[in-house]
Amino acid sequence: MTYEPYICNLDPESNKILKLYLFKNVQNVEEIRNNVTNGKWKCAVIKPSLILDTFQVAVAANRAVLAEKSQSMVTRTVFSEILYNLSLSKNITQSLSKFGIEKDQNLLVCFLDTADSNESEIIVKKIDGEMCSVSELEKFTNIKDLKSVYKLNNVKFDVDLLDIIVSRMVTKNFVGY
């Protein structure tokens, strides 16, 4: 079954459209990993277990395209910049390994399309897994791991975790967690 991706227009000056696809039981993880790390596929592959909501990825992607536009990226590609922006760490390698593809068979695939280019449809067909609705993302989220990664284990009061996570993501350059 084919599901529609989550679509979000990013900053108007970037002319980029974020598209997210969610997969489970992916059989060709190693092939995907090689294509992404070698730059053959223009996308970011994210561990859905560390994503609470699509807004979290939208914020990271928007920051990445703005950094690309202003030529202030910390990483080499806009897709690795998305992974870097998801992390609290200023260590690039640590950020990429924590949020990027490893051996997990569940994947959140992130594309940055424009009105003129749409590579996502070609690449999605090459993923040997079961496509899921992005609305099912919460089923893939591991709250324990998420709290650990974002250093939220001491949060005792009833708060919106997404607000805290996004706040920590965007302030990592100013505050040490």
CNS distance restraints for C-alpha pairs under 8 A (distance, minus, plus):
assign (resid   1 and name CA) (resid 130 and name CA) 7.83 0.50 0.50
assign (resid   1 and name CA) (resid 131 and name CA) 6.91 0.50 0.50
assign (resid   2 and name CA) (resid 131 and name CA) 6.37 0.50 0.50
assign (resid   2 and name CA) (resid 132 and name CA) 7.77 0.50 0.50
assign (resid   3 and name CA) (resid 131 and name CA) 6.76 0.50 0.50
assign (resid   3 and name CA) (resid 132 and name CA) 6.48 0.50 0.50
assign (resid   3 and name CA) (resid 133 and name CA) 5.61 0.50 0.50
assign (resid   4 and name CA) (resid  21 and name CA) 7.89 0.50 0.50
assign (resid   4 and name CA) (resid 133 and name CA) 7.14 0.50 0.50
assign (resid   5 and name CA) (resid  19 and name CA) 5.89 0.50 0.50
assign (resid   5 and name CA) (resid  20 and name CA) 5.32 0.50 0.50
assign (resid   5 and name CA) (resid  21 and name CA) 5.14 0.50 0.50
assign (resid   5 and name CA) (resid  22 and name CA) 7.98 0.50 0.50
assign (resid   5 and name CA) (resid 133 and name CA) 7.44 0.50 0.50
assign (resid   5 and name CA) (resid 134 and name CA) 6.75 0.50 0.50
assign (resid   6 and name CA) (resid  18 and name CA) 7.80 0.50 0.50
assign (resid   6 and name CA) (resid  19 and name CA) 5.53 0.50 0.50
assign (resid   6 and name CA) (resid  20 and name CA) 5.01 0.50 0.50
assign (resid   6 and name CA) (resid  21 and name CA) 6.78 0.50 0.50
assign (resid   6 and name CA) (resid  54 and name CA) 7.89 0.50 0.50
assign (resid   6 and name CA) (resid 134 and name CA) 6.26 0.50 0.50
assign (resid   7 and name CA) (resid  17 and name CA) 6.82 0.50 0.50
assign (resid   7 and name CA) (resid  18 and name CA) 5.58 0.50 0.50
assign (resid   7 and name CA) (resid  19 and name CA) 4.70 0.50 0.50
assign (resid   7 and name CA) (resid  20 and name CA) 6.68 0.50 0.50
assign (resid   8 and name CA) (resid  17 and name CA) 5.77 0.50 0.50
assign (resid   8 and name CA) (resid  18 and name CA) 5.07 0.50 0.50
assign (resid   8 and name CA) (resid  19 and name CA) 6.70 0.50 0.50
assign (resid   8 and name CA) (resid  58 and name CA) 7.23 0.50 0.50
assign (resid   9 and name CA) (resid  15 and name CA) 7.88 0.50 0.50
assign (resid   9 and name CA) (resid  16 and name CA) 6.40 0.50 0.50
assign (resid   9 and name CA) (resid  17 and name CA) 4.55 0.50 0.50
assign (resid   9 and name CA) (resid  18 and name CA) 6.16 0.50 0.50
assign (resid  10 and name CA) (resid  14 and name CA) 6.92 0.50 0.50
assign (resid  10 and name CA) (resid  15 and name CA) 7.13 0.50 0.50
assign (resid  10 and name CA) (resid  16 and name CA) 5.64 0.50 0.50
assign (resid  10 and name CA) (resid  17 and name CA) 5.73 0.50 0.50
assign (resid  10 and name CA) (resid  18 and name CA) 6.67 0.50 0.50
assign (resid  10 and name CA) (resid  58 and name CA) 7.58 0.50 0.50
assign (resid  10 and name CA) (resid  61 and name CA) 7.80 0.50 0.50
assign (resid  10 and name CA) (resid  62 and name CA) 5.62 0.50 0.50
assign (resid  11 and name CA) (resid  15 and name CA) 6.99 0.50 0.50
assign (resid  11 and name CA) (resid  16 and name CA) 7.31 0.50 0.50
assign (resid  11 and name CA) (resid  62 and name CA) 6.44 0.50 0.50
assign (resid  11 and name CA) (resid  66 and name CA) 7.57 0.50 0.50
assign (resid  12 and name CA) (resid  16 and name CA) 7.56 0.50 0.50
assign (resid  14 and name CA) (resid  65 and name CA) 6.41 0.50 0.50
assign (resid  14 and name CA) (resid  66 and name CA) 6.81 0.50 0.50
assign (resid  14 and name CA) (resid  69 and name CA) 6.97 0.50 0.50
assign (resid  15 and name CA) (resid 114 and name CA) 6.10 0.50 0.50
assign (resid  15 and name CA) (resid 115 and name CA) 7.69 0.50 0.50
assign (resid  16 and name CA) (resid  65 and name CA) 7.69 0.50 0.50
assign (resid  16 and name CA) (resid 112 and name CA) 5.85 0.50 0.50
assign (resid  16 and name CA) (resid 113 and name CA) 5.63 0.50 0.50
assign (resid  16 and name CA) (resid 114 and name CA) 4.96 0.50 0.50
assign (resid  16 and name CA) (resid 115 and name CA) 7.87 0.50 0.50
assign (resid  17 and name CA) (resid 111 and name CA) 7.90 0.50 0.50
assign (resid  17 and name CA) (resid 112 and name CA) 5.47 0.50 0.50
assign (resid  17 and name CA) (resid 113 and name CA) 5.07 0.50 0.50
assign (resid  17 and name CA) (resid 114 and name CA) 5.81 0.50 0.50
assign (resid  18 and name CA) (resid  58 and name CA) 7.08 0.50 0.50
assign (resid  18 and name CA) (resid  61 and name CA) 7.34 0.50 0.50
assign (resid  18 and name CA) (resid 110 and name CA) 6.97 0.50 0.50
assign (resid  18 and name CA) (resid 111 and name CA) 5.76 0.50 0.50
assign (resid  18 and name CA) (resid 112 and name CA) 4.88 0.50 0.50
assign (resid  18 and name CA) (resid 113 and name CA) 6.50 0.50 0.50
assign (resid  19 and name CA) (resid 110 and name CA) 5.78 0.50 0.50
assign (resid  19 and name CA) (resid 111 and name CA) 5.07 0.50 0.50
assign (resid  19 and name CA) (resid 112 and name CA) 6.44 0.50 0.50
assign (resid  19 and name CA) (resid 113 and name CA) 7.30 0.50 0.50
assign (resid  19 and name CA) (resid 120 and name CA) 7.83 0.50 0.50
assign (resid  20 and name CA) (resid 108 and name CA) 6.62 0.50 0.50
assign (resid  20 and name CA) (resid 109 and name CA) 5.57 0.50 0.50
assign (resid  20 and name CA) (resid 110 and name CA) 4.72 0.50 0.50
assign (resid  20 and name CA) (resid 111 and name CA) 6.47 0.50 0.50
assign (resid  20 and name CA) (resid 134 and name CA) 7.31 0.50 0.50
assign (resid  21 and name CA) (resid 108 and name CA) 5.70 0.50 0.50
assign (resid  21 and name CA) (resid 109 and name CA) 5.14 0.50 0.50
assign (resid  21 and name CA) (resid 110 and name CA) 6.72 0.50 0.50
assign (resid  21 and name CA) (resid 131 and name CA) 7.34 0.50 0.50
assign (resid  21 and name CA) (resid 132 and name CA) 7.60 0.50 0.50
assign (resid  21 and name CA) (resid 133 and name CA) 7.64 0.50 0.50
assign (resid  21 and name CA) (resid 134 and name CA) 6.36 0.50 0.50
assign (resid  22 and name CA) (resid  48 and name CA) 7.96 0.50 0.50
assign (resid  22 and name CA) (resid 106 and name CA) 7.65 0.50 0.50
assign (resid  22 and name CA) (resid 107 and name CA) 5.91 0.50 0.50
assign (resid  22 and name CA) (resid 108 and name CA) 4.59 0.50 0.50
assign (resid  22 and name CA) (resid 109 and name CA) 6.37 0.50 0.50
assign (resid  22 and name CA) (resid 131 and name CA) 5.89 0.50 0.50
assign (resid  22 and name CA) (resid 132 and name CA) 5.36 0.50 0.50
assign (resid  22 and name CA) (resid 133 and name CA) 6.51 0.50 0.50
assign (resid  22 and name CA) (resid 134 and name CA) 5.52 0.50 0.50
assign (resid  22 and name CA) (resid 137 and name CA) 7.39 0.50 0.50
assign (resid  23 and name CA) (resid 106 and name CA) 5.58 0.50 0.50
assign (resid  23 and name CA) (resid 107 and name CA) 5.15 0.50 0.50
assign (resid  23 and name CA) (resid 108 and name CA) 6.38 0.50 0.50
assign (resid  23 and name CA) (resid 109 and name CA) 7.93 0.50 0.50
assign (resid  23 and name CA) (resid 129 and name CA) 6.03 0.50 0.50
assign (resid  23 and name CA) (resid 130 and name CA) 5.40 0.50 0.50
assign (resid  23 and name CA) (resid 131 and name CA) 4.44 0.50 0.50
assign (resid  23 and name CA) (resid 132 and name CA) 5.55 0.50 0.50
assign (resid  24 and name CA) (resid 105 and name CA) 5.96 0.50 0.50
assign (resid  24 and name CA) (resid 106 and name CA) 4.25 0.50 0.50
assign (resid  24 and name CA) (resid 107 and name CA) 6.41 0.50 0.50
assign (resid  24 and name CA) (resid 129 and name CA) 5.91 0.50 0.50
assign (resid  24 and name CA) (resid 130 and name CA) 5.26 0.50 0.50
assign (resid  24 and name CA) (resid 131 and name CA) 6.53 0.50 0.50
assign (resid  24 and name CA) (resid 132 and name CA) 7.07 0.50 0.50
assign (resid  25 and name CA) (resid 105 and name CA) 4.98 0.50 0.50
assign (resid  25 and name CA) (resid 106 and name CA) 5.96 0.50 0.50
assign (resid  25 and name CA) (resid 129 and name CA) 5.31 0.50 0.50
assign (resid  25 and name CA) (resid 130 and name CA) 6.12 0.50 0.50
assign (resid  26 and name CA) (resid 105 and name CA) 4.72 0.50 0.50
assign (resid  26 and name CA) (resid 106 and name CA) 6.32 0.50 0.50
assign (resid  26 and name CA) (resid 107 and name CA) 7.58 0.50 0.50
assign (resid  26 and name CA) (resid 127 and name CA) 7.06 0.50 0.50
assign (resid  26 and name CA) (resid 128 and name CA) 5.49 0.50 0.50
assign (resid  26 and name CA) (resid 129 and name CA) 3.91 0.50 0.50
assign (resid  26 and name CA) (resid 130 and name CA) 6.77 0.50 0.50
assign (resid  27 and name CA) (resid 105 and name CA) 6.90 0.50 0.50
assign (resid  27 and name CA) (resid 128 and name CA) 5.52 0.50 0.50
assign (resid  27 and name CA) (resid 129 and name CA) 6.06 0.50 0.50
assign (resid  28 and name CA) (resid  32 and name CA) 6.29 0.50 0.50
assign (resid  28 and name CA) (resid 127 and name CA) 6.85 0.50 0.50
assign (resid  28 and name CA) (resid 128 and name CA) 5.84 0.50 0.50
assign (resid  28 and name CA) (resid 129 and name CA) 7.87 0.50 0.50
assign (resid  29 and name CA) (resid  33 and name CA) 6.02 0.50 0.50
assign (resid  29 and name CA) (resid 101 and name CA) 7.94 0.50 0.50
assign (resid  29 and name CA) (resid 102 and name CA) 7.76 0.50 0.50
assign (resid  29 and name CA) (resid 103 and name CA) 6.45 0.50 0.50
assign (resid  29 and name CA) (resid 104 and name CA) 7.60 0.50 0.50
assign (resid  29 and name CA) (resid 105 and name CA) 6.62 0.50 0.50
assign (resid  30 and name CA) (resid  34 and name CA) 6.17 0.50 0.50
assign (resid  30 and name CA) (resid 103 and name CA) 7.33 0.50 0.50
assign (resid  31 and name CA) (resid  35 and name CA) 6.20 0.50 0.50
assign (resid  32 and name CA) (resid  36 and name CA) 6.11 0.50 0.50
assign (resid  32 and name CA) (resid 127 and name CA) 7.40 0.50 0.50
assign (resid  33 and name CA) (resid  37 and name CA) 6.02 0.50 0.50
assign (resid  33 and name CA) (resid 101 and name CA) 6.31 0.50 0.50
assign (resid  33 and name CA) (resid 102 and name CA) 7.34 0.50 0.50
assign (resid  34 and name CA) (resid  38 and name CA) 5.84 0.50 0.50
assign (resid  35 and name CA) (resid  39 and name CA) 6.12 0.50 0.50
assign (resid  35 and name CA) (resid  40 and name CA) 4.96 0.50 0.50
assign (resid  35 and name CA) (resid  41 and name CA) 5.43 0.50 0.50
assign (resid  36 and name CA) (resid  40 and name CA) 6.06 0.50 0.50
assign (resid  36 and name CA) (resid  41 and name CA) 5.04 0.50 0.50
assign (resid  36 and name CA) (resid  42 and name CA) 6.88 0.50 0.50
assign (resid  36 and name CA) (resid  43 and name CA) 6.75 0.50 0.50
assign (resid  36 and name CA) (resid  44 and name CA) 7.15 0.50 0.50
assign (resid  36 and name CA) (resid  45 and name CA) 7.74 0.50 0.50
assign (resid  41 and name CA) (resid 123 and name CA) 7.21 0.50 0.50
assign (resid  42 and name CA) (resid  79 and name CA) 7.43 0.50 0.50
assign (resid  42 and name CA) (resid 111 and name CA) 7.09 0.50 0.50
assign (resid  42 and name CA) (resid 119 and name CA) 7.52 0.50 0.50
assign (resid  43 and name CA) (resid  79 and name CA) 5.92 0.50 0.50
assign (resid  43 and name CA) (resid 109 and name CA) 6.83 0.50 0.50
assign (resid  43 and name CA) (resid 110 and name CA) 5.53 0.50 0.50
assign (resid  43 and name CA) (resid 111 and name CA) 4.86 0.50 0.50
assign (resid  43 and name CA) (resid 112 and name CA) 7.14 0.50 0.50
assign (resid  44 and name CA) (resid  79 and name CA) 5.00 0.50 0.50
assign (resid  44 and name CA) (resid  80 and name CA) 6.79 0.50 0.50
assign (resid  44 and name CA) (resid  82 and name CA) 7.35 0.50 0.50
assign (resid  44 and name CA) (resid  83 and name CA) 7.44 0.50 0.50
assign (resid  44 and name CA) (resid 100 and name CA) 7.59 0.50 0.50
assign (resid  44 and name CA) (resid 109 and name CA) 5.91 0.50 0.50
assign (resid  44 and name CA) (resid 110 and name CA) 5.00 0.50 0.50
assign (resid  44 and name CA) (resid 111 and name CA) 6.68 0.50 0.50
assign (resid  45 and name CA) (resid 100 and name CA) 5.81 0.50 0.50
assign (resid  45 and name CA) (resid 101 and name CA) 5.70 0.50 0.50
assign (resid  45 and name CA) (resid 107 and name CA) 6.40 0.50 0.50
assign (resid  45 and name CA) (resid 108 and name CA) 5.74 0.50 0.50
assign (resid  45 and name CA) (resid 109 and name CA) 4.58 0.50 0.50
assign (resid  45 and name CA) (resid 110 and name CA) 6.12 0.50 0.50
assign (resid  46 and name CA) (resid  83 and name CA) 7.36 0.50 0.50
assign (resid  46 and name CA) (resid  99 and name CA) 5.55 0.50 0.50
assign (resid  46 and name CA) (resid 100 and name CA) 4.88 0.50 0.50
assign (resid  46 and name CA) (resid 101 and name CA) 5.96 0.50 0.50
assign (resid  46 and name CA) (resid 107 and name CA) 6.01 0.50 0.50
assign (resid  46 and name CA) (resid 108 and name CA) 5.00 0.50 0.50
assign (resid  46 and name CA) (resid 109 and name CA) 6.23 0.50 0.50
assign (resid  46 and name CA) (resid 110 and name CA) 7.46 0.50 0.50
assign (resid  47 and name CA) (resid  51 and name CA) 7.28 0.50 0.50
assign (resid  47 and name CA) (resid  99 and name CA) 5.59 0.50 0.50
assign (resid  47 and name CA) (resid 100 and name CA) 6.06 0.50 0.50
assign (resid  47 and name CA) (resid 101 and name CA) 6.28 0.50 0.50
assign (resid  47 and name CA) (resid 104 and name CA) 7.50 0.50 0.50
assign (resid  47 and name CA) (resid 106 and name CA) 6.96 0.50 0.50
assign (resid  47 and name CA) (resid 107 and name CA) 5.60 0.50 0.50
assign (resid  47 and name CA) (resid 108 and name CA) 6.17 0.50 0.50
assign (resid  48 and name CA) (resid 106 and name CA) 6.78 0.50 0.50
assign (resid  48 and name CA) (resid 107 and name CA) 5.94 0.50 0.50
assign (resid  48 and name CA) (resid 108 and name CA) 5.51 0.50 0.50
assign (resid  48 and name CA) (resid 137 and name CA) 6.94 0.50 0.50
assign (resid  48 and name CA) (resid 140 and name CA) 5.83 0.50 0.50
assign (resid  48 and name CA) (resid 141 and name CA) 6.04 0.50 0.50
assign (resid  49 and name CA) (resid 140 and name CA) 5.22 0.50 0.50
assign (resid  49 and name CA) (resid 141 and name CA) 4.00 0.50 0.50
assign (resid  49 and name CA) (resid 142 and name CA) 4.90 0.50 0.50
assign (resid  49 and name CA) (resid 143 and name CA) 7.91 0.50 0.50
assign (resid  49 and name CA) (resid 145 and name CA) 7.56 0.50 0.50
assign (resid  49 and name CA) (resid 146 and name CA) 7.40 0.50 0.50
assign (resid  50 and name CA) (resid  99 and name CA) 7.14 0.50 0.50
assign (resid  50 and name CA) (resid 141 and name CA) 5.89 0.50 0.50
assign (resid  50 and name CA) (resid 142 and name CA) 6.43 0.50 0.50
assign (resid  50 and name CA) (resid 143 and name CA) 7.79 0.50 0.50
assign (resid  50 and name CA) (resid 145 and name CA) 6.78 0.50 0.50
assign (resid  50 and name CA) (resid 146 and name CA) 5.15 0.50 0.50
assign (resid  50 and name CA) (resid 149 and name CA) 7.92 0.50 0.50
assign (resid  51 and name CA) (resid  56 and name CA) 6.91 0.50 0.50
assign (resid  51 and name CA) (resid  57 and name CA) 7.62 0.50 0.50
assign (resid  51 and name CA) (resid 137 and name CA) 7.74 0.50 0.50
assign (resid  51 and name CA) (resid 141 and name CA) 5.97 0.50 0.50
assign (resid  51 and name CA) (resid 146 and name CA) 7.41 0.50 0.50
assign (resid  52 and name CA) (resid  56 and name CA) 7.11 0.50 0.50
assign (resid  52 and name CA) (resid 137 and name CA) 7.46 0.50 0.50
assign (resid  52 and name CA) (resid 138 and name CA) 6.30 0.50 0.50
assign (resid  52 and name CA) (resid 141 and name CA) 5.98 0.50 0.50
assign (resid  52 and name CA) (resid 146 and name CA) 7.81 0.50 0.50
assign (resid  52 and name CA) (resid 162 and name CA) 6.72 0.50 0.50
assign (resid  53 and name CA) (resid  57 and name CA) 7.47 0.50 0.50
assign (resid  53 and name CA) (resid 137 and name CA) 7.14 0.50 0.50
assign (resid  53 and name CA) (resid 138 and name CA) 7.21 0.50 0.50
assign (resid  53 and name CA) (resid 162 and name CA) 7.19 0.50 0.50
assign (resid  54 and name CA) (resid  58 and name CA) 6.22 0.50 0.50
assign (resid  55 and name CA) (resid  59 and name CA) 6.11 0.50 0.50
assign (resid  56 and name CA) (resid  60 and name CA) 6.48 0.50 0.50
assign (resid  56 and name CA) (resid  86 and name CA) 7.42 0.50 0.50
assign (resid  56 and name CA) (resid 162 and name CA) 7.34 0.50 0.50
assign (resid  56 and name CA) (resid 165 and name CA) 7.71 0.50 0.50
assign (resid  56 and name CA) (resid 166 and name CA) 6.12 0.50 0.50
assign (resid  57 and name CA) (resid  61 and name CA) 5.95 0.50 0.50
assign (resid  57 and name CA) (resid  82 and name CA) 7.62 0.50 0.50
assign (resid  57 and name CA) (resid  86 and name CA) 7.10 0.50 0.50
assign (resid  58 and name CA) (resid  62 and name CA) 5.96 0.50 0.50
assign (resid  59 and name CA) (resid  63 and name CA) 6.20 0.50 0.50
assign (resid  59 and name CA) (resid 166 and name CA) 7.46 0.50 0.50
assign (resid  60 and name CA) (resid  64 and name CA) 6.18 0.50 0.50
assign (resid  60 and name CA) (resid  82 and name CA) 5.19 0.50 0.50
assign (resid  60 and name CA) (resid  83 and name CA) 7.49 0.50 0.50
assign (resid  60 and name CA) (resid  85 and name CA) 4.99 0.50 0.50
assign (resid  60 and name CA) (resid  86 and name CA) 5.65 0.50 0.50
assign (resid  60 and name CA) (resid 169 and name CA) 7.87 0.50 0.50
assign (resid  61 and name CA) (resid  65 and name CA) 6.24 0.50 0.50
assign (resid  61 and name CA) (resid  81 and name CA) 7.85 0.50 0.50
assign (resid  61 and name CA) (resid  82 and name CA) 5.13 0.50 0.50
assign (resid  61 and name CA) (resid  85 and name CA) 7.75 0.50 0.50
assign (resid  62 and name CA) (resid  66 and name CA) 6.20 0.50 0.50
assign (resid  63 and name CA) (resid  67 and name CA) 6.08 0.50 0.50
assign (resid  63 and name CA) (resid  82 and name CA) 7.63 0.50 0.50
assign (resid  63 and name CA) (resid  85 and name CA) 7.25 0.50 0.50
assign (resid  64 and name CA) (resid  68 and name CA) 6.14 0.50 0.50
assign (resid  64 and name CA) (resid  73 and name CA) 7.20 0.50 0.50
assign (resid  64 and name CA) (resid  78 and name CA) 5.68 0.50 0.50
assign (resid  64 and name CA) (resid  79 and name CA) 7.62 0.50 0.50
assign (resid  64 and name CA) (resid  81 and name CA) 5.37 0.50 0.50
assign (resid  64 and name CA) (resid  82 and name CA) 5.51 0.50 0.50
assign (resid  64 and name CA) (resid  85 and name CA) 7.19 0.50 0.50
assign (resid  65 and name CA) (resid  69 and name CA) 6.11 0.50 0.50
assign (resid  65 and name CA) (resid  78 and name CA) 6.46 0.50 0.50
assign (resid  66 and name CA) (resid  70 and name CA) 6.16 0.50 0.50
assign (resid  67 and name CA) (resid  71 and name CA) 5.79 0.50 0.50
assign (resid  67 and name CA) (resid  72 and name CA) 4.88 0.50 0.50
assign (resid  67 and name CA) (resid  73 and name CA) 4.99 0.50 0.50
assign (resid  68 and name CA) (resid  72 and name CA) 6.24 0.50 0.50
assign (resid  68 and name CA) (resid  73 and name CA) 5.64 0.50 0.50
assign (resid  68 and name CA) (resid  78 and name CA) 6.38 0.50 0.50
assign (resid  73 and name CA) (resid  77 and name CA) 7.85 0.50 0.50
assign (resid  73 and name CA) (resid  78 and name CA) 7.54 0.50 0.50
assign (resid  73 and name CA) (resid  81 and name CA) 6.84 0.50 0.50
assign (resid  74 and name CA) (resid  81 and name CA) 6.90 0.50 0.50
assign (resid  75 and name CA) (resid  80 and name CA) 6.22 0.50 0.50
assign (resid  75 and name CA) (resid  81 and name CA) 5.53 0.50 0.50
assign (resid  75 and name CA) (resid  84 and name CA) 7.67 0.50 0.50
assign (resid  75 and name CA) (resid  92 and name CA) 7.12 0.50 0.50
assign (resid  76 and name CA) (resid  80 and name CA) 6.97 0.50 0.50
assign (resid  76 and name CA) (resid  81 and name CA) 7.51 0.50 0.50
assign (resid  77 and name CA) (resid  81 and name CA) 6.17 0.50 0.50
assign (resid  78 and name CA) (resid  82 and name CA) 6.41 0.50 0.50
assign (resid  79 and name CA) (resid  83 and name CA) 6.87 0.50 0.50
assign (resid  80 and name CA) (resid  84 and name CA) 6.18 0.50 0.50
assign (resid  80 and name CA) (resid  96 and name CA) 6.85 0.50 0.50
assign (resid  81 and name CA) (resid  85 and name CA) 6.02 0.50 0.50
assign (resid  82 and name CA) (resid  86 and name CA) 6.34 0.50 0.50
assign (resid  83 and name CA) (resid  87 and name CA) 6.69 0.50 0.50
assign (resid  83 and name CA) (resid  95 and name CA) 6.35 0.50 0.50
assign (resid  83 and name CA) (resid  96 and name CA) 5.72 0.50 0.50
assign (resid  83 and name CA) (resid  99 and name CA) 5.96 0.50 0.50
assign (resid  83 and name CA) (resid 100 and name CA) 6.65 0.50 0.50
assign (resid  84 and name CA) (resid  89 and name CA) 7.75 0.50 0.50
assign (resid  84 and name CA) (resid  90 and name CA) 7.70 0.50 0.50
assign (resid  84 and name CA) (resid  92 and name CA) 6.19 0.50 0.50
assign (resid  84 and name CA) (resid  95 and name CA) 5.17 0.50 0.50
assign (resid  84 and name CA) (resid  96 and name CA) 6.27 0.50 0.50
assign (resid  85 and name CA) (resid 169 and name CA) 6.44 0.50 0.50
assign (resid  85 and name CA) (resid 170 and name CA) 7.61 0.50 0.50
assign (resid  86 and name CA) (resid  95 and name CA) 7.73 0.50 0.50
assign (resid  86 and name CA) (resid  99 and name CA) 7.42 0.50 0.50
assign (resid  86 and name CA) (resid 169 and name CA) 6.10 0.50 0.50
assign (resid  87 and name CA) (resid  95 and name CA) 5.46 0.50 0.50
assign (resid  87 and name CA) (resid  98 and name CA) 7.88 0.50 0.50
assign (resid  87 and name CA) (resid  99 and name CA) 7.37 0.50 0.50
assign (resid  87 and name CA) (resid 149 and name CA) 7.93 0.50 0.50
assign (resid  87 and name CA) (resid 150 and name CA) 7.84 0.50 0.50
assign (resid  87 and name CA) (resid 169 and name CA) 6.42 0.50 0.50
assign (resid  88 and name CA) (resid  95 and name CA) 7.78 0.50 0.50
assign (resid  88 and name CA) (resid 149 and name CA) 7.80 0.50 0.50
assign (resid  88 and name CA) (resid 150 and name CA) 6.68 0.50 0.50
assign (resid  88 and name CA) (resid 168 and name CA) 6.83 0.50 0.50
assign (resid  88 and name CA) (resid 169 and name CA) 5.78 0.50 0.50
assign (resid  88 and name CA) (resid 172 and name CA) 5.74 0.50 0.50
assign (resid  88 and name CA) (resid 177 and name CA) 7.44 0.50 0.50
assign (resid  89 and name CA) (resid  94 and name CA) 7.04 0.50 0.50
assign (resid  89 and name CA) (resid  95 and name CA) 6.10 0.50 0.50
assign (resid  89 and name CA) (resid 172 and name CA) 7.44 0.50 0.50
assign (resid  90 and name CA) (resid  95 and name CA) 7.48 0.50 0.50
assign (resid  90 and name CA) (resid 172 and name CA) 7.60 0.50 0.50
assign (resid  90 and name CA) (resid 173 and name CA) 7.68 0.50 0.50
assign (resid  91 and name CA) (resid  95 and name CA) 6.16 0.50 0.50
assign (resid  92 and name CA) (resid  96 and name CA) 6.16 0.50 0.50
assign (resid  93 and name CA) (resid  97 and name CA) 6.13 0.50 0.50
assign (resid  94 and name CA) (resid  98 and name CA) 5.98 0.50 0.50
assign (resid  95 and name CA) (resid  99 and name CA) 6.20 0.50 0.50
assign (resid  95 and name CA) (resid 100 and name CA) 7.85 0.50 0.50
assign (resid  96 and name CA) (resid 100 and name CA) 5.15 0.50 0.50
assign (resid  97 and name CA) (resid 101 and name CA) 7.37 0.50 0.50
assign (resid  97 and name CA) (resid 102 and name CA) 7.53 0.50 0.50
assign (resid 101 and name CA) (resid 107 and name CA) 7.52 0.50 0.50
assign (resid 106 and name CA) (resid 140 and name CA) 7.88 0.50 0.50
assign (resid 111 and name CA) (resid 119 and name CA) 7.94 0.50 0.50
assign (resid 111 and name CA) (resid 120 and name CA) 6.21 0.50 0.50
assign (resid 113 and name CA) (resid 117 and name CA) 5.80 0.50 0.50
assign (resid 113 and name CA) (resid 118 and name CA) 5.33 0.50 0.50
assign (resid 113 and name CA) (resid 119 and name CA) 7.10 0.50 0.50
assign (resid 113 and name CA) (resid 120 and name CA) 7.48 0.50 0.50
assign (resid 114 and name CA) (resid 118 and name CA) 6.68 0.50 0.50
assign (resid 119 and name CA) (resid 123 and name CA) 6.43 0.50 0.50
assign (resid 120 and name CA) (resid 124 and name CA) 5.89 0.50 0.50
assign (resid 121 and name CA) (resid 125 and name CA) 6.58 0.50 0.50
assign (resid 122 and name CA) (resid 126 and name CA) 7.12 0.50 0.50
assign (resid 123 and name CA) (resid 127 and name CA) 6.96 0.50 0.50
assign (resid 132 and name CA) (resid 136 and name CA) 6.99 0.50 0.50
assign (resid 133 and name CA) (resid 137 and name CA) 7.70 0.50 0.50
assign (resid 136 and name CA) (resid 140 and name CA) 7.44 0.50 0.50
assign (resid 137 and name CA) (resid 141 and name CA) 6.63 0.50 0.50
assign (resid 141 and name CA) (resid 146 and name CA) 7.61 0.50 0.50
assign (resid 142 and name CA) (resid 146 and name CA) 6.04 0.50 0.50
assign (resid 143 and name CA) (resid 147 and name CA) 5.97 0.50 0.50
assign (resid 144 and name CA) (resid 148 and name CA) 6.28 0.50 0.50
assign (resid 145 and name CA) (resid 149 and name CA) 6.09 0.50 0.50
assign (resid 146 and name CA) (resid 150 and name CA) 6.16 0.50 0.50
assign (resid 147 and name CA) (resid 151 and name CA) 5.63 0.50 0.50
assign (resid 147 and name CA) (resid 152 and name CA) 4.53 0.50 0.50
assign (resid 147 and name CA) (resid 153 and name CA) 5.54 0.50 0.50
assign (resid 148 and name CA) (resid 152 and name CA) 6.20 0.50 0.50
assign (resid 148 and name CA) (resid 153 and name CA) 6.21 0.50 0.50
assign (resid 150 and name CA) (resid 165 and name CA) 6.50 0.50 0.50
assign (resid 150 and name CA) (resid 168 and name CA) 7.61 0.50 0.50
assign (resid 151 and name CA) (resid 177 and name CA) 7.28 0.50 0.50
assign (resid 160 and name CA) (resid 164 and name CA) 6.76 0.50 0.50
assign (resid 161 and name CA) (resid 165 and name CA) 6.07 0.50 0.50
assign (resid 162 and name CA) (resid 166 and name CA) 6.06 0.50 0.50
assign (resid 163 and name CA) (resid 167 and name CA) 6.05 0.50 0.50
assign (resid 164 and name CA) (resid 168 and name CA) 6.09 0.50 0.50
assign (resid 165 and name CA) (resid 169 and name CA) 6.15 0.50 0.50
assign (resid 166 and name CA) (resid 170 and name CA) 6.27 0.50 0.50
assign (resid 167 and name CA) (resid 171 and name CA) 6.14 0.50 0.50
assign (resid 168 and name CA) (resid 172 and name CA) 5.90 0.50 0.50
assign (resid 171 and name CA) (resid 175 and name CA) 6.04 0.50 0.50
assign (resid 172 and name CA) (resid 176 and name CA) 6.47 0.50 0.50
assign (resid 172 and name CA) (resid 177 and name CA) 7.61 0.50 0.50
